Amino acid sequence: MSLKRHLPRNGQRHRSPLACNTCRERRTKCDGQRPKCSFCMHRSKDCFYEGNPDPPSLSAIELSRIWKQLDHITRLIEPRAYERACLIKEQLQGDLFDDQDPLTGFPIMTIKNQSFLALLKLDQSLPARLEQMERSRQLYHSPPCSVPAVMIDFSQALEFLNAFAEHIHIWYPILDADYMDEFLQAISTPLQPSVDSCLALLVLAIGTLARQESIAHAQKKLPEIIYIQAAEDMLPCLLADSSTRSIQCLLLLSVYYLCHAQPCRAHDLVAIASHKIQDSLINEITVQLNLVDSGIWSMDSVTTVPVSYETWIWHPSLPPVRATGDETESIIHEQALRHHDLSYFMAEIAMRKMLQRCTSSFQRLSQAKFSYAPVIAAELERQLQEWYDLLPDELSLRRDNSVPIPPSGSAQAEFLHTQCYAFKVSIYWPAVYQAMVAGEASDDLLLHCRGFFDSYIEFIASAAVSVSICKPNIWTLYASVFTISMAALTASVAPCLLSAVSSRVLQSLEKAVQLFGSVTEVSPSLAIMGTILKERTFHQASPPS
């Protein structure tokens, strides 16, 4: 074969594009585009070219010519194949996006939902403003000098540990089964900068905080200041360490800020922990604010439910300690010695998964028009009832009318109770939204709207208890009270729904306003929510006709 037939008219040699190293190794066709060839670009591969390459061989020139001829023939046979392939790809990506977010445009009852804010006639910048306020606040001012050595009283440390077990560990059991021995060893020696010392200090700080009568009182006194400052001074040790213990420290530091109603700091610390290990706390904060999403819920459908594992429990291995004056009491709290299983966490995981789809009882009629779907609502109610029937006795939501709070597992049971009614409110919310938009409601639709208001009454009653006993969840609970109350308030003044609004609904709205009165000095974002709810309640709410 003569080489002349491959030379252009100007006599210069026609060289094929230089293949990148990736295409060379895979023996695939390379178009030689710089800085990345098409093959590497479409597949997100590393693409680089070797410098001063050897001139192509005759066989490489011949192969290049054949490939060009094949490309030319393909374009003649199917001139729009490439365009059609791109169009199909875009359609598939669009369908995939729609599947991932089928609620686009629907006013979900969260602060970050723009459609919901528009329905409530609130400023669209409210989520960003709340986040900015939270990020700019400072819990305490660090002293100019280093924190003095921490002196730990043994008896007092055990009291703080007991408070930690009673109020915090029941929600986040992340400590190892042998942690008691490690804790005693840590506080028995001078605390040097280390991950183990930091963990002990965090337990002491959170335990001290948990003993306070209210979060407002705790923020005025800051009794845990010496422990938390010493722990945060050891933060470089946590960032440099890659052990599980450093993850525990970061998560406990996040829990500390949750107890102080500082969601943004708590979220950032959990994000750092999730970068260290691809498993972290399921955080409700991103439901309300536009914070960075870890994407963990995208794996929900393929993630198996966890099974039992060993975790720390407060054993009565130490003698009683004299607490105050002549009174001697055991620091071993009865609640910490109750049944030790993961029933609550299994129920909580199931509830979190259901809450991801609770506001799906509607069908999309057009891009911006939705219709209530009672069949889907009935299926969601069936799932909720099945979840309820599987709860163990200690977490049962059934209660004696003479007892305001169930004595067995009260904190965890009450929190599940609150989530249960938040779920029911969300099921019926599309029915209320349809009636508000249409300006009318049939008898069947009005029945579901009454279900929304009845569920709201129960939600507020349960939330009023939960905010006082669920210390790490205080901010998210108040945020839910705000969003659901604002939705109920807006619906209560709709003319077509006045017949479904009872006096108990108005009383619940007033109770929600009163709840925010105790946290106005705790969190600037919660103070703003309380102010908005109070102004709307006293200016818009009207008695039913």
C-alpha positions as CSV (number, residue, x, y, z in Angstrom):
1,M,0.0,0.0,0.0
2,S,1.5,3.3,-1.1
3,L,1.7,6.2,1.4
4,K,1.0,8.8,-1.3
5,R,-2.7,8.1,-1.5
6,H,-3.0,9.2,2.2
7,L,-1.2,12.6,1.6
8,P,-3.3,15.7,1.1
9,R,-2.8,17.9,-2.0
10,N,-0.4,20.2,-0.2
11,G,2.0,17.3,0.2
12,Q,2.0,17.4,4.0
13,R,1.5,14.2,6.0
14,H,-1.9,13.9,7.6
15,R,-1.3,12.8,11.2
16,S,-4.0,11.2,13.4
17,P,-4.8,12.8,16.7
18,L,-2.5,11.8,19.5
19,A,-4.3,9.4,21.9
20,C,-4.3,10.1,25.6
21,N,-2.9,7.6,28.1
22,T,-6.3,6.5,29.2
23,C,-7.5,5.6,25.7
24,R,-4.1,3.9,25.0
25,E,-4.5,1.7,28.0
26,R,-8.2,0.9,27.3
27,R,-7.5,0.5,23.5
28,T,-10.4,2.9,22.7
29,K,-10.7,5.5,20.1
30,C,-9.4,8.9,21.2
31,D,-10.3,12.1,19.3
32,G,-7.3,14.0,20.8
33,Q,-9.3,16.9,22.2
34,R,-7.5,19.1,24.7
35,P,-7.4,19.3,27.7
36,K,-9.8,16.3,27.8
37,C,-10.8,14.0,25.0
38,S,-14.5,13.1,24.5
39,F,-14.1,9.6,25.9
40,C,-12.6,10.8,29.2
41,M,-14.9,13.8,29.5
42,H,-18.1,11.7,29.2
43,R,-16.8,9.1,31.7
44,S,-15.2,11.5,34.1
45,K,-11.8,9.9,33.6
46,D,-8.3,11.4,34.1
47,C,-7.0,12.5,30.8
48,F,-3.4,13.4,30.1
49,Y,-1.1,13.3,27.1
50,E,2.6,12.4,27.1
51,G,5.0,15.1,25.9
52,N,7.1,14.7,22.8
53,P,5.4,11.7,21.4
54,D,6.9,9.5,18.8
55,P,5.6,10.1,15.3
56,P,2.6,7.8,14.5
57,S,3.3,4.6,12.6
58,L,1.8,3.8,9.2
59,S,-0.7,1.5,10.8
60,A,-1.8,4.2,13.1
61,I,-2.3,6.6,10.2
62,E,-4.3,3.9,8.3
63,L,-6.5,3.3,11.4
64,S,-7.2,7.0,11.8
65,R,-8.3,7.2,8.2
66,I,-10.6,4.2,8.6
67,W,-12.2,5.7,11.7
68,K,-12.9,9.0,9.9
69,Q,-14.5,7.1,7.0
70,L,-16.7,5.2,9.4
71,D,-17.7,8.4,11.1
72,H,-18.6,10.0,7.8
73,I,-20.7,7.0,6.8
74,T,-22.5,7.0,10.1
75,R,-23.4,10.7,9.7
76,L,-24.7,10.0,6.2
77,I,-26.9,7.1,7.3
78,E,-28.2,8.8,10.5
79,P,-27.6,12.5,10.3
80,R,-29.4,13.3,13.5
81,A,-28.4,10.3,15.6
82,Y,-26.2,12.3,17.9
83,E,-28.8,15.1,18.4
84,R,-31.5,12.5,19.1
85,A,-29.2,10.7,21.6
86,C,-28.5,13.9,23.4
87,L,-32.2,14.7,23.5
88,I,-33.1,11.3,25.0
89,K,-30.3,11.6,27.5
90,E,-31.7,15.0,28.6
91,Q,-35.2,13.6,28.9
92,L,-33.9,10.7,31.0
93,Q,-32.1,13.1,33.3
94,G,-35.2,15.2,33.6
95,D,-37.3,12.2,34.4
96,L,-34.8,11.1,37.0
97,F,-34.8,14.5,38.6
98,D,-38.6,14.5,38.7
99,D,-38.5,11.1,40.3
100,Q,-36.1,12.3,43.0
101,D,-38.2,15.4,43.8
102,P,-41.8,14.7,43.0
103,L,-43.0,17.4,45.4
104,T,-41.5,20.3,43.4
105,G,-43.8,23.3,43.6
106,F,-46.0,21.9,46.4
107,P,-46.0,23.9,49.7
108,I,-44.5,21.4,52.1
109,M,-44.7,22.6,55.7
110,T,-41.0,23.6,56.1
111,I,-39.3,26.9,56.4
112,K,-37.1,26.4,53.4
113,N,-39.9,25.6,51.0
114,Q,-40.5,28.7,48.8
115,S,-44.0,27.7,47.8
116,F,-45.0,27.4,51.5
117,L,-43.5,30.8,52.3
118,A,-45.5,32.3,49.4
119,L,-48.7,30.7,50.7
120,L,-48.0,32.2,54.2
121,K,-47.1,35.5,52.6
122,L,-43.7,35.5,54.3
123,D,-40.4,36.9,53.0
124,Q,-38.7,34.5,50.7
125,S,-35.4,35.3,52.3
126,L,-36.5,34.1,55.8
127,P,-34.6,30.8,55.7
128,A,-31.3,32.6,54.7
129,R,-31.9,35.3,57.4
130,L,-32.5,32.6,60.1
131,E,-29.4,30.8,59.1
132,Q,-27.3,34.0,59.1
133,M,-28.6,34.8,62.6
134,E,-27.7,31.4,63.9
135,R,-24.2,31.4,62.4
136,S,-23.4,34.8,63.7
137,R,-24.3,34.1,67.3
138,Q,-21.6,33.1,69.8
139,L,-22.5,31.0,72.9
140,Y,-19.6,32.2,75.0
141,H,-16.5,34.4,74.5
142,S,-13.3,32.6,74.8
143,P,-10.9,34.2,77.3
144,P,-7.7,35.8,76.0
145,C,-5.5,33.3,77.9
146,S,-5.6,29.6,77.8
147,V,-8.1,27.6,79.8
148,P,-6.8,26.7,83.3
149,A,-6.3,23.1,84.2
150,V,-9.7,21.4,84.8
151,M,-10.1,20.1,88.4
152,I,-12.7,17.3,88.5
153,D,-14.5,16.3,91.6
154,F,-15.1,12.5,91.5
155,S,-18.5,12.5,93.2
156,Q,-19.7,15.5,91.1
157,A,-18.4,13.9,87.9
158,L,-20.5,10.8,88.6
159,E,-23.6,13.0,89.0
160,F,-22.9,14.6,85.7
161,L,-22.4,11.2,84.1
162,N,-25.8,10.1,85.5
163,A,-27.5,13.2,84.0
164,F,-25.8,12.5,80.7
165,A,-27.1,8.9,80.7
166,E,-30.6,10.0,81.7
167,H,-31.2,12.9,79.4
168,I,-28.8,12.4,76.4
169,H,-27.6,8.9,76.0
170,I,-31.2,7.7,75.6
171,W,-31.4,9.7,72.4
172,Y,-27.8,9.1,71.1
173,P,-26.3,5.9,72.4
174,I,-22.9,6.3,70.7
175,L,-20.6,5.4,73.5
176,D,-18.9,2.0,73.7
177,A,-20.0,-0.7,76.0
178,D,-16.8,-0.4,78.1
179,Y,-17.0,3.4,78.4
180,M,-17.5,3.4,82.1
181,D,-13.9,2.1,82.8
182,E,-12.5,4.6,80.2
183,F,-14.4,7.5,81.8
184,L,-13.2,6.7,85.3
185,Q,-9.6,6.3,84.0
186,A,-9.8,9.6,82.2
187,I,-11.0,11.7,85.2
188,S,-8.6,10.0,87.6
189,T,-5.5,11.5,85.8
190,P,-4.6,15.0,84.6
191,L,-6.4,15.7,81.4
192,Q,-3.9,16.0,78.6
193,P,-4.8,17.0,75.0
194,S,-6.1,13.8,73.5
195,V,-9.3,12.3,72.0
196,D,-10.0,10.4,75.2
197,S,-9.8,13.5,77.4
198,C,-12.0,15.4,75.0
199,L,-14.7,12.7,75.1
200,A,-14.7,12.8,78.9
201,L,-14.9,16.6,79.0
202,L,-17.8,16.5,76.6
203,V,-19.7,14.0,78.7
204,L,-19.1,16.2,81.7
205,A,-20.2,19.4,79.9
206,I,-23.3,17.9,78.4
207,G,-24.2,16.2,81.7
208,T,-23.8,19.5,83.5
209,L,-26.0,21.2,81.0
210,A,-28.6,18.4,81.2
211,R,-29.0,19.0,85.0
212,Q,-30.2,22.6,84.4
213,E,-33.9,23.3,84.8
214,S,-34.2,25.1,81.5
215,I,-32.1,26.0,78.5
216,A,-32.6,29.8,79.2
217,H,-31.2,29.3,82.8
218,A,-28.3,27.3,81.4
219,Q,-27.3,30.0,78.9
220,K,-27.3,32.6,81.6
221,K,-25.2,30.6,84.0
222,L,-23.1,28.5,81.6
223,P,-22.2,26.0,84.4
224,E,-20.4,23.8,81.9
225,I,-18.1,26.5,80.5
226,I,-14.9,25.1,81.9
227,Y,-15.5,21.7,80.5
228,I,-16.7,22.8,77.0
229,Q,-13.8,25.3,76.6
230,A,-11.3,22.7,77.5
231,A,-12.9,20.2,75.1
232,E,-13.0,22.7,72.2
233,D,-9.3,23.5,72.9
234,M,-8.7,19.9,71.9
235,L,-10.5,20.2,68.6
236,P,-7.3,20.0,66.6
237,C,-6.7,16.5,68.1
238,L,-10.1,15.4,66.8
239,L,-9.5,16.7,63.3
240,A,-6.1,15.0,63.1
241,D,-7.4,11.7,64.5
242,S,-9.2,9.2,62.3
243,S,-10.4,6.8,64.9
244,T,-14.0,6.1,65.8
245,R,-13.4,7.9,69.1
246,S,-12.9,11.2,67.2
247,I,-16.2,10.6,65.5
248,Q,-17.9,10.2,68.9
249,C,-16.4,13.4,70.1
250,L,-17.6,15.4,67.0
251,L,-21.1,14.0,67.4
252,L,-21.2,14.7,71.1
253,L,-20.0,18.3,70.4
254,S,-22.8,18.5,67.9
255,V,-25.3,17.3,70.5
256,Y,-24.0,19.9,72.9
257,Y,-24.9,22.7,70.5
258,L,-28.3,21.0,69.8
259,C,-29.0,21.3,73.5
260,H,-28.2,25.0,73.2
261,A,-30.6,25.3,70.2
262,Q,-27.7,26.1,67.8
263,P,-28.6,24.0,64.7
264,C,-26.1,25.4,62.3
265,R,-23.1,24.7,64.5
266,A,-24.5,21.3,65.2
267,H,-25.0,20.6,61.5
268,D,-21.4,21.7,60.6
269,L,-19.9,19.3,63.2
270,V,-22.0,16.4,62.0
271,A,-20.9,17.3,58.4
272,I,-17.2,17.1,59.5
273,A,-17.9,13.7,61.2
274,S,-19.7,12.4,58.1
275,H,-16.6,13.2,56.0
276,K,-14.6,11.1,58.5
277,I,-16.9,8.2,58.3
278,Q,-19.8,7.6,55.8
279,D,-22.4,7.1,58.5
280,S,-23.7,9.8,60.8
281,L,-26.8,10.9,62.7
282,I,-29.9,11.4,60.7
283,N,-30.3,15.1,61.2
284,E,-33.6,16.9,60.9
285,I,-32.1,20.3,60.6
286,T,-31.9,20.2,56.8
287,V,-35.6,19.6,56.7
288,Q,-36.1,23.3,57.7
289,L,-33.0,25.1,56.5
290,N,-31.1,25.1,53.2
291,L,-27.9,23.5,54.6
292,V,-25.6,21.2,52.8
293,D,-27.3,17.8,52.3
294,S,-25.1,14.8,52.8
295,G,-27.3,12.8,50.4
296,I,-27.8,10.0,52.9
297,W,-31.5,9.7,52.2
298,S,-30.8,8.9,48.6
299,M,-29.7,5.5,49.9
300,D,-32.9,5.0,51.9
301,S,-34.4,2.4,49.6
302,V,-31.4,0.2,49.6
303,T,-30.2,0.6,53.2
304,T,-31.1,-2.2,55.5
305,V,-32.4,-1.6,59.0
306,P,-29.6,-2.0,61.6
307,V,-29.7,-4.8,64.1
308,S,-28.8,-4.8,67.8
309,Y,-25.3,-3.8,68.9
310,E,-23.6,-3.3,72.2
311,T,-23.5,0.2,73.6
312,W,-22.7,1.8,77.0
313,I,-25.2,1.5,79.8
314,W,-24.9,3.0,83.3
315,H,-24.4,0.0,85.6
316,P,-24.7,0.3,89.5
317,S,-21.1,-0.7,89.9
318,L,-20.3,2.2,92.3
319,P,-21.6,2.9,95.8
320,P,-24.1,5.6,96.5
321,V,-22.8,9.2,96.8
322,R,-23.8,11.9,99.3
323,A,-25.5,14.5,97.2
324,T,-26.8,17.4,99.2
325,G,-26.6,18.1,103.0
326,D,-28.0,15.3,105.1
327,E,-29.8,13.7,102.2
328,T,-28.1,10.7,100.7
329,E,-29.4,9.5,97.3
330,S,-28.1,7.1,94.8
331,I,-27.0,8.7,91.6
332,I,-28.0,5.5,89.8
333,H,-31.3,6.6,88.2
334,E,-33.9,4.0,87.8
335,Q,-34.6,5.0,84.2
336,A,-31.1,4.2,83.2
337,L,-31.4,0.7,84.5
338,R,-34.6,-0.1,82.6
339,H,-34.7,-2.5,79.7
340,H,-31.8,-2.0,77.4
341,D,-32.7,-2.6,73.8
342,L,-33.0,-0.7,70.6
343,S,-36.8,-0.7,70.3
344,Y,-37.1,3.0,70.3
345,F,-34.4,3.5,67.7
346,M,-36.1,0.9,65.4
347,A,-39.4,2.7,65.8
348,E,-37.6,6.1,65.2
349,I,-35.9,4.9,62.0
350,A,-39.2,3.6,60.7
351,M,-40.9,6.9,61.6
352,R,-38.2,9.0,59.9
353,K,-38.6,6.9,56.7
354,M,-42.3,7.5,56.8
355,L,-41.9,11.2,57.4
356,Q,-39.9,11.4,54.1
357,R,-43.1,10.6,52.2
358,C,-45.8,11.9,54.5
359,T,-46.8,14.8,52.3
360,S,-47.4,12.7,49.1
361,S,-51.2,12.4,49.3
362,F,-51.8,14.4,46.2
363,Q,-51.7,14.1,42.4
364,R,-50.2,16.7,40.1
365,L,-52.7,18.0,37.6
366,S,-50.3,20.5,36.0
367,Q,-47.0,22.1,36.6
368,A,-48.4,24.2,39.4
369,K,-51.8,22.6,40.2
370,F,-52.3,19.8,42.7
371,S,-55.2,17.7,43.8
372,Y,-55.7,15.8,47.1
373,A,-55.5,12.0,46.7
374,P,-57.6,10.3,49.4
375,V,-56.5,6.8,48.2
376,I,-52.8,7.7,48.9
377,A,-53.8,9.3,52.2
378,A,-55.6,6.1,53.2
379,E,-52.5,4.1,52.4
380,L,-50.3,6.4,54.5
381,E,-52.7,6.1,57.4
382,R,-52.6,2.3,57.1
383,Q,-48.8,2.4,57.3
384,L,-48.9,4.7,60.3
385,Q,-51.4,2.3,62.0
386,E,-49.2,-0.7,61.3
387,W,-46.2,1.2,62.7
388,Y,-48.2,2.0,65.8
389,D,-49.4,-1.6,66.3
390,L,-45.8,-2.9,66.3
391,L,-44.6,-0.6,69.1
392,P,-43.6,-2.4,72.2
393,D,-45.6,-1.8,75.5
394,E,-42.9,0.6,76.9
395,L,-43.3,2.8,73.9
396,S,-47.0,2.5,73.5
397,L,-48.8,5.8,72.9
398,R,-51.9,4.6,74.7
399,R,-52.2,6.4,78.0
400,D,-54.5,6.6,81.0
401,N,-56.6,9.7,81.0
402,S,-55.7,10.3,84.6
403,V,-52.0,10.3,83.8
404,P,-50.8,13.3,81.7
405,I,-47.5,11.6,80.7
406,P,-46.9,7.8,80.4
407,P,-44.6,6.8,83.2
408,S,-42.8,4.1,81.1
409,G,-40.2,5.5,78.7
410,S,-41.9,8.9,78.9
411,A,-39.4,10.9,77.0
412,Q,-39.0,8.5,74.0
413,A,-42.6,7.6,73.9
414,E,-43.7,11.2,74.0
415,F,-41.3,12.2,71.2
416,L,-42.7,9.4,69.0
417,H,-46.2,10.6,69.9
418,T,-45.3,14.1,68.7
419,Q,-43.9,12.7,65.4
420,C,-47.0,10.5,64.9
421,Y,-49.3,13.5,64.9
422,A,-46.9,15.6,62.8
423,F,-47.2,12.7,60.3
424,K,-51.0,12.8,60.4
425,V,-51.1,16.6,60.0
426,S,-48.9,16.2,56.9
427,I,-51.2,13.5,55.4
428,Y,-54.2,15.8,55.5
429,W,-52.3,19.0,54.6
430,P,-52.9,18.5,50.8
431,A,-56.6,18.4,51.4
432,V,-56.5,21.7,53.2
433,Y,-54.3,23.2,50.5
434,Q,-56.7,22.2,47.8
435,A,-59.6,23.7,49.6
436,M,-57.7,27.0,50.2
437,V,-56.7,27.3,46.5
438,A,-60.1,26.3,45.1
439,G,-62.0,28.4,47.7
440,E,-64.5,25.6,48.3
441,A,-64.6,22.2,49.9
442,S,-67.0,19.3,49.3
443,D,-68.3,17.3,52.2
444,D,-65.7,14.5,51.6
445,L,-62.9,17.0,51.3
446,L,-64.1,18.9,54.4
447,L,-63.9,15.6,56.4
448,H,-60.2,15.3,55.6
449,C,-59.7,18.9,56.5
450,R,-61.2,18.3,59.9
451,G,-58.7,15.5,60.2
452,F,-55.9,18.1,59.7
453,F,-57.2,20.3,62.5
454,D,-57.8,17.5,64.9
455,S,-54.3,16.2,64.3
456,Y,-52.9,19.7,64.9
457,I,-54.6,19.9,68.3
458,E,-53.0,16.6,69.3
459,F,-49.7,17.6,67.9
460,I,-49.5,20.8,69.9
461,A,-50.5,19.0,73.1
462,S,-47.7,16.5,72.6
463,A,-45.1,19.0,71.4
464,A,-45.7,21.0,74.6
465,V,-44.4,18.1,76.6
466,S,-41.7,17.0,74.2
467,V,-39.9,20.4,74.1
468,S,-39.3,20.1,77.9
469,I,-37.9,16.5,77.9
470,C,-36.2,16.1,74.5
471,K,-33.2,18.3,75.1
472,P,-31.2,17.6,71.9
473,N,-34.3,18.1,69.7
474,I,-35.4,21.4,71.1
475,W,-34.7,23.5,67.9
476,T,-36.3,21.1,65.4
477,L,-39.3,20.7,67.7
478,Y,-39.9,24.4,67.9
479,A,-39.4,24.8,64.1
480,S,-42.0,22.1,63.5
481,V,-44.4,23.9,65.9
482,F,-43.9,27.1,63.9
483,T,-44.4,25.7,60.5
484,I,-47.4,23.5,61.3
485,S,-49.0,26.3,63.4
486,M,-48.6,28.8,60.6
487,A,-50.2,26.3,58.2
488,A,-53.1,25.8,60.6
489,L,-53.5,29.5,61.2
490,T,-53.6,30.3,57.5
491,A,-56.1,27.5,56.9
492,S,-58.3,28.6,59.9
493,V,-59.1,31.9,58.3
494,A,-60.1,30.4,54.9
495,P,-63.9,31.0,54.5
496,C,-64.5,27.6,53.1
497,L,-62.9,25.9,56.1
498,L,-64.4,27.9,59.0
499,S,-66.9,25.1,59.7
500,A,-64.0,22.7,60.4
501,V,-62.3,25.1,62.8
502,S,-63.3,24.4,66.4
503,S,-62.5,26.5,69.5
504,R,-59.8,23.9,70.4
505,V,-57.9,24.8,67.3
506,L,-57.7,28.5,68.4
507,Q,-56.7,27.4,71.9
508,S,-53.9,25.3,70.4
509,L,-52.7,28.3,68.3
510,E,-52.6,30.3,71.5
511,K,-50.7,27.5,73.3
512,A,-48.2,27.4,70.4
513,V,-47.5,31.1,70.9
514,Q,-47.0,30.6,74.6
515,L,-44.5,27.8,74.0
516,F,-42.2,30.3,72.2
517,G,-42.3,32.6,75.1
518,S,-39.8,30.4,77.0
519,V,-37.1,30.4,74.2
520,T,-37.1,34.0,73.0
521,E,-33.7,34.6,74.8
522,V,-32.4,31.1,73.9
523,S,-32.2,31.3,70.1
524,P,-32.5,34.4,67.8
525,S,-34.0,32.3,65.0
526,L,-36.6,30.8,67.4
527,A,-37.4,34.3,68.7
528,I,-38.1,35.4,65.1
529,M,-40.4,32.5,64.6
530,G,-42.2,33.2,67.8
531,T,-42.7,36.8,66.9
532,I,-44.1,36.0,63.5
533,L,-46.5,33.4,64.9
534,K,-47.7,35.7,67.7
535,E,-48.3,38.6,65.3
536,R,-50.2,36.5,62.9
537,T,-52.2,34.7,65.6
538,F,-53.5,37.9,67.2
539,H,-54.1,39.8,64.0
540,Q,-55.5,37.1,61.7
541,A,-57.2,34.4,63.8
542,S,-60.9,34.8,64.1
543,P,-63.6,32.6,65.9
544,P,-65.5,30.2,63.7
545,S,-68.9,31.2,62.5
